[in-house]
Amino acid sequence: MKKKKKKLRNHQSRHHIIPSSRGGDSGLENIAKVQSKGHQFYHALFSNQTPDEIVDYLVNTYWNGQWDHVKRAYDHRYRK
């Protein structure tokens, strides 16, 4: 008899922006509500890294140290 796979429900999950294991608190400014499936993918990719560590890794590993491109995109999107 073949077992049926359980579908993962894609409900809301609380994500600590600065991981609690790294000193982040549970205040509203450090919590993001995300879909549980995306939350699992995030931790599979980035483990318990902080946002600064993730950006540093991406800039230095994938973008050849070209921080200017990232800063320009950020400024264009968030500093209008």
KAKA-V402915 format. One record per pair of residues at least 24 apart in sequence whose ideal C-beta (glycine too) atoms are under 10 Angstrom apart, sorted by the first residue. I is the first residue (numbers start at 1). GAP is how many residues later the second one is. Records with the same first field share a line. If there is no record, write none. Layout:
I->GAP + GAP
//
This chain:
8->28 + 29 + 32
9->26 + 27 + 28
10->25 + 26 + 27 + 28 + 29
11->24 + 25 + 26
12->24 + 27
13->24 + 25 + 26 + 27 + 29
14->25
15->24 + 27 + 28
16->32
17->33 + 34
18->30 + 32 + 33 + 34
19->24 + 27 + 28 + 29 + 30 + 31
20->28
21->27
22->26 + 27 + 28 + 31
23->27
24->24 + 26
//
